[in-house]
Every structure is written in C-alpha cells, then in structure tokens.
Amino acid sequence: MSKTYLIVGGTSGIGNAIVKQLSAAGNKVIVAAREEKNLDGLSNVTFQQLDVNEDIQLDLPESIDGIAYCPGSINLKPFHRLKEADFMAELQLNAIGAVKVIQHALPALKKAENASIVLFSTVAVQTGLTFHTSVAMAKGALEGFGRALASELAPRIRVNLVAPSLTDTPLANSLLSSDDKRKANADRHPLKKIGTSDDIANAAMYLLTDQSSWMTGQVLHVDGGMSRLK
C-alpha cells in the first residue's frame, strides 16, 4: 500500500537516494529543500521550498507516514579555530532544524498508523575523531533528542537514527577529491571502502517502513565498522 513521506533535504546525497527508493517503491514523496534539483523523472514526487534555518512553512497533507530529516554539515577544523558562531550554526542546522520540522509535521504524523521519524547522526558521536568537535556536539544533541522523543511519542510514532561514517556524497567532495584521499579515507574503515548514499538510504528505508515496526529509540551504525572494530 502506498504511503506518504516527507524528506527534508531530499535533493542531494543521502536524502536524494531515499527519495528515489521511496518513489520506486510506489510511495508519495514530499521533498523539502532550498532548491529543486535531481528530481526529474521521479513518480509521485512533489517539491516544496524550505530553508530549515527560517520559519517552517510547509503545505502537508492531513496524514503523513514518515519523515527523514537529512540536512547536515561537514565543518572540520581544529577546536581552537572554531568560533561560537560555528557551533551555533551546526546546532541550528542539524538539531534545531529537525525540532522545528517535526513540531510542524507532528499533527499529520499523529494521524498515521505506525508513523516513523528518521534522523541522521555521525560516527563521530560514538568515536572521538580529531577536528570533529562542532559536528559531534550537534549530532550528539540530536541523538539525545531522538531518544527522548522516541519515548515521548511511543507507541504511535517511532523515532530512530542512522549514524554513518564518511559517505560519498556532494557534501564530502573536498574529502574525496583525489584517488589518494579516497584510499586514505577508505583504509581508515575496517571494510576498507567508502560508504555510498544507497548504503545509508537502505538503512533509512528500513527504519521508515513497517519492516522496522518493533524498533524505536535506536541508532543504527552504518559506518564500515569504524565505531566498533579496530
């Protein structure tokens, strides 16, 4: 049976891969992002313009079955070079933006059966990584928020997170811009390869759909083994 999903940040990278998988499975997908792109030829996909740093104004149907909040950032700098504004910007985009979207969409989620919210953390919350203080802080806040929200919204709405390591997306272009960089980053992972958008989208699809109907408050570590293996 076709369901309706809201994918925030669904025009690039992991978000776009989720949109394509949901569309291919026959679902209706509302994509909210700053600009419309990478959606040509997709069935049952509509676009609404949204900047999560501003007021949330979305035209949602009466009921939606799930949300994936995909906006993220990679601002890797030594701690001493980061300003307060850097930390606030990452927190605003990664965590406060998710809060605002979910609050806006909550009435529609409550009218669905077994609705699901998927958020995106990072391996840097579980595993301390150099130069990751600002993003780890923001995503760590998101993990705490997600677990608390899962408790509050149970049993009607499930909330889970995916925590990737470095993934081959436009956001990571500067880190994967040469063969040497790609090899060095791949070798840091026990599986000796870089994750793809579809690797992470597959996990998000599992959490969005009824296949994970007995899961909430969890963080799936899809990270090439980085957070658990040496």
ABEGO torsion letter per residue (X at the ends): XBBBBBBBGAABEAAAAAAAAAAAAGBBBBBBBABBBGABGBBGBBBBBBBAABBBBBBBBABBABBBBABBBBBBBBAAABBAAAAAAAAAAAAAAAAAAAAAAAAAAAABBGBBBBBBBBAAAABBBBGAAAAAAAAAAAAAAAAAAAAAAOAABBBBBBBBBBBBBAAAAAAAABAAAAAAAAAABAAGBBBBAAAAAAAAAAAABAAAAABBGBBBBBAGGAAABX
